[in-house]
């Protein structure tokens, strides 16, 4: 079931390690990767795509040395292979204008401020991954025990009803 990628992008290694640690509960079902720059993140996305692994969720910091996270999220939103990925801005430094730009141009799905609480991060990631998987996965049964069970079961029932009604 690990055909989907969760990518965490932050130029601070301690932050990345903390995020990856908080997401350990997802590693049995998703590829979880870290990148310390936008350039490295592009490489991870490209390498995973060649292996058939799709970007499902990106958690991205905003202020980084070479490129801004919001600009990278906008870039991903404009590329067919990554446009549908769920995008979470995980930052303590994005101003209102940057956040509005991310919402308006990057299909930002969630803004999470640093420092975060593990339970909040896990909840947001579960919610975002559930939305992605329900929209992209033809067989939802294996995901019912992994993601938001009521939403997955509802989608299974909705899909069954649509198939029966045809």
VENMOVEN-V428426 format. One record per helix or strand of 3 or more residues. SS is the DSSP state (H for helix, E for strand). FROM is the first residue (numbers start at 0). TO is the last residue. If there is no record, write none. Layout:
ss & from & to
SS & FROM & TO
SS & FROM & TO
//
This chain:
ss & from & to
E & 3 & 8
H & 12 & 21
H & 23 & 25
E & 30 & 34
H & 37 & 49
E & 53 & 59
H & 68 & 76
E & 85 & 90
H & 95 & 104
E & 109 & 112
H & 117 & 135
H & 140 & 142
H & 148 & 164
//
